[in-house]
Amino acid sequence: MPLPDPFVDRLREIVPEGRFEAVLASFEEPPATGFHVNTMLRDEDEVLSVLEDEDVPMAAVEGVPGAYVVPADGRPALLASRPYADGHIYIQNVSSQLAPIALAPRVGDRVLDLCAAPGSKTGQLSMMVGKEGEVTAVEKARPRFYKLKANVYRQGATNVLPWMGNGAVYWRREPESFDRVLVDAPCSTEGRFRTHEPETTEYWSPRKIREMRSKQVKLLWAGIQALKPGGTLLYSTCTFAPEENEAVVAKMLNTFGDKIEIVDAGLPTSGPVAEQVTAGLTSWQGRDFPQALELTRRVLPNDVFEGFYVAKIAKRGSTVDSK
């Protein structure tokens, strides 16, 4: 099934000249399967050794610690492996793994994962902060919350505190209390479109983009309110739409002024990730964004990476009185 024509027209405006045809072709190919090793349960080298013994055709992703991929035709072998059955690996696209890596929490940090289900990034954050740290994982939808809890339990993430409720209001429980905040926002999922999977584009429309933007603005605002002055927040989506990406971040700059600052996104500067990364837009369809949006990053899709967007925000002063 072809991609929606309005989406393709928009994509042509977003993707840098010379990259469009490759990006468009990426939607037609079955992607590689990414995964990371769950070091909370098993040593990474031991897990990799088992996968090698079971002839799983894997390769490490340069510049992305702990990330591995298997080709599309190797996915059945990965899912049939003992490490997968034992919960020693977690299936997760490499683009998705970039968000916690870019956020870079330290051992002992308190982290808020504001849109946590199904728990892939939650597990990564749990490993990164260690037993000395703590991850509060928020999810609003009841079915997704219980899936999150099950995945956290399966990963052995005992330092994760799941909380069911609206992420847009959680900050009122603990204003300016977290060292790091991840807002991996619900979005129009354009980065996951596949022409051979019609359900991936079934609900897409410009109206859907507007609906998502409204939710994203509320969630990012709340994430900033929950972040300590001096802390760092990572905003990410798996969509291309500037309305859901640069425009959302620009609104926060307009709201909070010099209390927040866009900083370098923290993605790898060499290797396969760097080859797929482009700078954030500073204008879109007649609207100008602050120059600082150039520091945000869009990951272009190929056979390894899904389309992804990241913006890293440093909090310079208290915002709790901001409306």
C-alpha positions as CSV (number, residue, x, y, z in Angstrom):
1,M,0.0,0.0,0.0
2,P,1.5,3.4,-1.0
3,L,2.2,6.0,1.6
4,P,-0.3,8.9,1.8
5,D,0.4,11.5,-0.8
6,P,0.2,14.4,1.7
7,F,2.7,12.7,4.0
8,V,5.1,12.2,1.0
9,D,4.7,15.9,0.1
10,R,5.5,17.0,3.6
11,L,8.4,14.6,3.9
12,R,10.0,16.1,0.8
13,E,10.1,19.5,2.6
14,I,11.6,18.0,5.8
15,V,14.3,15.7,4.5
16,P,17.5,17.4,3.2
17,E,17.9,17.5,-0.6
18,G,19.7,14.4,-1.8
19,R,18.4,12.2,1.0
20,F,14.7,12.0,0.1
21,E,14.8,9.0,-2.3
22,A,16.8,6.9,0.2
23,V,14.4,7.8,3.0
24,L,11.4,7.1,0.9
25,A,12.8,3.7,-0.1
26,S,13.4,2.8,3.5
27,F,9.6,2.5,4.1
28,E,9.5,-0.4,1.6
29,E,12.1,-2.7,3.1
30,P,11.6,-4.9,6.2
31,P,13.8,-3.4,8.9
32,A,16.6,-5.1,10.9
33,T,15.6,-6.0,14.4
34,G,17.4,-4.2,17.2
35,F,18.0,-5.3,20.7
36,H,19.9,-4.5,23.9
37,V,21.2,-6.9,26.6
38,N,19.5,-6.7,29.9
39,T,22.6,-6.5,32.2
40,M,20.4,-6.4,35.3
41,L,19.9,-10.1,34.9
42,R,22.9,-11.4,33.0
43,D,26.4,-10.3,32.0
44,E,26.5,-8.9,28.4
45,D,29.4,-11.1,27.2
46,E,27.7,-14.2,28.5
47,V,24.4,-13.4,26.7
48,L,26.3,-12.6,23.4
49,S,28.1,-15.9,23.7
50,V,24.8,-17.8,24.0
51,L,23.4,-16.0,20.9
52,E,26.6,-16.9,19.0
53,D,26.3,-20.5,20.0
54,E,22.7,-20.5,18.7
55,D,23.8,-19.0,15.4
56,V,21.9,-15.7,15.7
57,P,23.3,-13.4,13.0
58,M,23.9,-10.3,15.1
59,A,26.2,-7.3,14.8
60,A,27.0,-4.5,17.3
61,V,26.0,-0.9,16.3
62,E,29.1,1.3,16.4
63,G,28.7,4.3,18.7
64,V,25.6,3.0,20.5
65,P,26.7,1.2,23.6
66,G,24.8,-2.1,24.2
67,A,22.9,-1.9,20.8
68,Y,22.8,-4.9,18.4
69,V,20.9,-5.7,15.3
70,V,20.0,-8.8,13.4
71,P,18.9,-8.7,9.7
72,A,15.2,-9.0,8.9
73,D,15.6,-12.7,8.0
74,G,17.4,-13.4,11.3
75,R,14.5,-12.2,13.5
76,P,12.9,-15.7,13.9
77,A,16.2,-17.0,15.2
78,L,16.5,-14.2,17.7
79,L,12.9,-14.7,19.0
80,A,13.6,-18.4,19.3
81,S,16.8,-17.9,21.3
82,R,17.2,-18.8,24.9
83,P,18.3,-15.2,25.9
84,Y,15.0,-13.9,24.5
85,A,13.0,-16.5,26.3
86,D,14.8,-15.8,29.6
87,G,14.4,-12.0,29.3
88,H,18.1,-11.4,29.0
89,I,17.6,-9.3,25.8
90,Y,15.0,-6.7,25.0
91,I,13.8,-6.1,21.4
92,Q,14.0,-2.4,20.7
93,N,14.8,-0.4,17.5
94,V,18.2,1.2,17.7
95,S,16.7,4.7,17.3
96,S,14.6,4.2,20.4
97,Q,17.7,3.2,22.3
98,L,19.3,6.6,21.5
99,A,16.9,8.5,23.8
100,P,18.2,7.2,27.2
101,I,21.8,7.3,25.8
102,A,21.4,11.0,24.9
103,L,19.8,11.8,28.2
104,A,22.8,10.2,29.9
105,P,21.6,9.8,33.5
106,R,24.3,9.2,36.1
107,V,24.5,6.4,38.6
108,G,22.3,7.4,41.6
109,D,20.1,9.9,39.7
110,R,16.4,10.2,40.1
111,V,14.8,9.9,36.7
112,L,11.2,10.5,35.6
113,D,10.1,8.6,32.5
114,L,6.9,10.5,31.8
115,C,5.5,8.3,28.9
116,A,7.0,5.0,29.9
117,A,5.0,2.1,28.4
118,P,5.9,-0.4,27.2
119,G,9.0,0.0,29.2
120,S,11.9,-0.4,26.8
121,K,13.5,2.9,27.6
122,T,12.5,2.5,31.3
123,G,14.7,-0.6,31.4
124,Q,17.6,1.2,29.8
125,L,17.3,4.0,32.3
126,S,17.1,1.5,35.2
127,M,20.4,0.0,34.1
128,M,22.1,3.3,33.8
129,V,21.2,4.7,37.2
130,G,22.0,1.5,39.0
131,K,20.7,0.3,42.3
132,E,21.6,3.6,43.9
133,G,19.2,5.4,41.5
134,E,15.5,5.4,40.9
135,V,13.2,5.6,37.9
136,T,9.6,6.8,38.2
137,A,7.7,5.4,35.2
138,V,4.4,7.1,34.4
139,E,1.7,5.7,32.1
140,K,-1.9,6.9,31.8
141,A,-3.6,4.1,29.9
142,R,-4.5,1.1,32.1
143,P,-3.7,-1.7,29.6
144,R,-0.4,-0.1,28.7
145,F,0.4,0.5,32.4
146,Y,0.0,-3.2,33.2
147,K,2.2,-4.1,30.2
148,L,4.8,-1.6,31.6
149,K,4.7,-3.3,35.0
150,A,5.0,-6.7,33.5
151,N,8.0,-5.6,31.4
152,V,9.7,-3.9,34.3
153,Y,9.3,-7.1,36.4
154,R,10.5,-9.3,33.6
155,Q,13.6,-7.1,33.2
156,G,14.4,-7.3,37.0
157,A,14.2,-3.5,37.3
158,T,13.7,-3.3,41.0
159,N,14.7,0.4,41.1
160,V,11.6,1.4,38.9
161,L,8.5,2.8,40.5
162,P,5.5,2.5,38.1
163,W,2.7,5.0,38.5
164,M,-0.6,5.0,36.7
165,G,-1.9,8.4,35.9
166,N,-1.8,11.4,33.6
167,G,1.8,12.4,32.9
168,A,0.7,16.0,32.3
169,V,-0.1,16.4,36.0
170,Y,2.5,14.2,37.7
171,W,4.8,17.2,38.3
172,R,2.4,18.4,41.0
173,R,3.3,15.4,43.1
174,E,7.0,16.2,42.9
175,P,7.7,19.6,41.4
176,E,11.4,20.2,40.4
177,S,12.5,16.9,42.0
178,F,14.2,14.9,39.2
179,D,17.8,15.0,38.0
180,R,16.8,13.7,34.5
181,V,13.4,13.6,32.7
182,L,12.6,11.6,29.6
183,V,9.5,12.8,27.6
184,D,9.3,10.2,24.8
185,A,6.0,11.6,23.7
186,P,3.1,9.8,22.0
187,C,3.1,10.9,18.3
188,S,1.8,10.3,14.8
189,T,4.5,7.5,14.5
190,E,5.6,8.6,10.9
191,G,9.0,7.1,11.5
192,R,7.5,3.6,11.7
193,F,5.5,3.7,8.5
194,R,5.8,0.6,6.3
195,T,4.3,0.2,2.9
196,H,3.8,-3.5,3.5
197,E,2.0,-2.9,6.8
198,P,-1.1,-0.7,5.9
199,E,-2.1,-0.5,9.6
200,T,1.0,1.7,10.2
201,T,-0.5,4.6,8.1
202,E,-4.2,3.9,8.6
203,Y,-4.8,6.6,11.2
204,W,-2.4,9.2,9.9
205,S,-3.8,12.6,8.9
206,P,-2.9,16.3,9.3
207,R,-5.6,16.3,12.0
208,K,-3.8,13.5,13.8
209,I,-0.7,15.6,13.9
210,R,-2.6,18.5,15.5
211,E,-4.1,16.3,18.1
212,M,-0.7,14.8,19.0
213,R,0.9,18.3,19.2
214,S,-1.7,19.4,21.8
215,K,-0.8,16.4,24.0
216,Q,2.9,16.8,23.5
217,V,2.9,20.5,24.6
218,K,1.2,19.6,27.9
219,L,3.6,16.7,28.5
220,L,6.8,18.6,27.7
221,W,5.6,21.5,29.9
222,A,5.0,19.1,32.7
223,G,8.3,17.4,32.3
224,I,10.1,20.7,32.6
225,Q,8.2,21.5,35.7
226,A,9.2,18.2,37.3
227,L,12.9,18.8,36.4
228,K,15.3,20.2,39.0
229,P,17.1,23.4,38.1
230,G,20.5,22.2,36.8
231,G,18.9,19.0,35.5
232,T,18.5,17.7,31.9
233,L,15.4,16.7,29.9
234,L,15.3,14.7,26.7
235,Y,12.2,15.2,24.4
236,S,11.8,12.6,21.7
237,T,9.3,11.3,19.2
238,C,9.2,8.7,16.4
239,T,7.7,11.1,13.8
240,F,9.0,13.6,11.2
241,A,6.3,16.3,11.7
242,P,7.9,19.6,12.7
243,E,4.6,20.5,14.4
244,E,5.2,17.7,16.8
245,N,9.0,18.3,17.1
246,E,10.6,21.7,16.6
247,A,7.3,23.6,17.1
248,V,6.7,21.9,20.5
249,V,10.2,22.7,21.7
250,A,10.0,26.3,20.3
251,K,6.8,26.8,22.4
252,M,8.7,25.8,25.5
253,L,11.4,28.3,24.7
254,N,8.8,31.0,24.3
255,T,7.1,30.0,27.6
256,F,10.1,29.6,29.9
257,G,12.6,32.0,28.3
258,D,16.1,31.8,29.7
259,K,15.0,29.3,32.4
260,I,15.7,26.6,29.8
261,E,18.3,26.1,27.1
262,I,18.5,23.8,24.1
263,V,21.9,22.0,24.2
264,D,23.7,19.6,22.0
265,A,21.5,16.5,21.6
266,G,24.3,14.1,22.7
267,L,24.0,11.7,19.7
268,P,27.1,9.9,18.4
269,T,29.2,12.2,16.1
270,S,30.7,9.3,14.0
271,G,29.6,5.9,12.8
272,P,26.2,4.8,11.4
273,V,24.1,7.1,13.6
274,A,25.9,10.2,12.6
275,E,25.4,9.3,8.9
276,Q,21.6,9.3,9.5
277,V,21.4,12.5,11.6
278,T,20.3,15.9,10.4
279,A,20.0,19.2,12.2
280,G,16.6,20.4,13.5
281,L,14.7,22.8,11.3
282,T,14.6,26.6,12.0
283,S,11.6,27.2,9.8
284,W,8.6,25.3,8.6
285,Q,5.9,26.3,6.1
286,G,6.3,30.1,6.7
287,R,6.9,29.9,10.5
288,D,10.4,30.7,11.9
289,F,11.8,28.9,15.0
290,P,14.6,30.1,17.3
291,Q,18.1,29.4,15.9
292,A,18.7,27.1,18.9
293,L,16.5,24.5,17.2
294,E,19.4,23.7,15.0
295,L,20.9,21.8,18.0
296,T,18.0,19.3,18.0
297,R,18.4,16.3,15.8
298,R,16.3,14.2,13.4
299,V,17.4,10.6,12.7
300,L,16.6,9.6,9.1
301,P,15.4,6.0,8.6
302,N,17.2,3.2,6.8
303,D,17.3,-0.6,7.3
304,V,18.6,-0.2,10.9
305,F,17.1,3.0,12.2
306,E,13.5,4.2,12.4
307,G,12.8,7.9,11.9
308,F,13.3,9.6,15.2
309,Y,13.7,13.1,16.7
310,V,15.5,14.3,19.9
311,A,15.8,17.6,21.6
312,K,17.9,18.0,24.8
313,I,17.0,20.7,27.2
314,A,19.0,22.0,30.2
315,K,17.1,23.7,33.0
316,R,18.9,26.9,34.2
317,G,16.4,28.2,36.7
318,S,13.2,27.4,38.6
319,T,10.0,27.4,36.5
320,V,7.3,26.4,39.0
321,D,5.7,29.8,38.9
322,S,5.5,29.8,35.1
323,K,2.0,29.6,33.7
